[in-house]
Amino acid sequence: MKEKLYIVKIGGNIIDDEAKLSAFIKLFAELFGNNSSYPFGGRGLLIHGGGKVATKIGDKLGIESKYVDGRRITDAETIDVVTMVYGGLVNKKIVAQLQANGCNAIGVTGADANLIPASKRPVKEIDYGFVGDVKSEQLTVDCWQLLLNSGLTPVVAPLTHDGKGQILNTNADTMAQEVAKVLSSVYEVTLIYSFEKEGVLLDVNDESSVIKELKWEYYQQLKNPNSPSGVGGKIFAGMIPKLDNAFAALNSGVRKVIIGKAEKLDELITGASGTSIVNE
């Protein structure tokens, strides 16, 4: 029987809210730390986004943040900022708080130990700059297992490299999905996308409208604005890449994918809260 592994991606506005982030970190440490009293068993692995911290630091440095359809353009100045902020400030703050709560964490990026090989996104209609696309075929379990078997809890910042010395800004949701896929060959993987919302909402302004179980066919109806079912266009744009990643993970051996509120991580694991993604 495979050992359980919980890969948790933390992002959204939680990164920017010290109180909410601290509450999440405390709960994560209680679940997966050295003195965990929870009955779930298994190991934890945390992957985090960057929040708005890089934008704020960039503003202070006089470096303007540029976006196209909500996606950051990572030019030469910006990649230096996100490397410092994601791989340094945000990552090490999370690690330090985990240590304070009894979880022996180690902060890394996808570039460290070649954990997540990537390539620079090709220029098509838009030049996103130094943004990385994960090379799935080159991602292996070896170094991940070294970290996990050492008793350390990896905390992964959303940075990769191109194999030629260039750091790349990389989507944390995608990184979580790719790592979950490859580690599902040796672990029973549950992938959890945690953020500020209760789950996938039928009405983005109504936290009580959580879809408890989301199947592929219903998801296609929700994201198609012309769906004859009457529910078309209910999924807001920022959620679509996360859900695409969720279904891709299920298609590649990941046992379970859950989306929901960061401060309810224990309830997400038990299914008492959030949205369970079901590939049927």
Secondary structure, 3 states (H helix, E strand, C coil): CCEEEEEEEECHHHHHCHHHHHHHHHHHHHHHCCCCCCCCCCEEEEEECCCCHHHHHHHHCCCCCEEECCEEEECHHHHHHHHHHHHHHHHHHHHHHHHHCCCCEEEEECCHHHCCEEEECCCCCCCCECEEEECHHHCCCHHHHHHHHCCCEEEEECEEECCCCCEEECCHHHHHHHHHHHHCCCEEEEEEEEECCCCCECCCCCCCCECCEEEHHHHHHHHCCCCCCCCCCCCCHHHHHHHHHHHHHHCCCCCEEEEEEHHHHHHHHHCCCCEEEECC
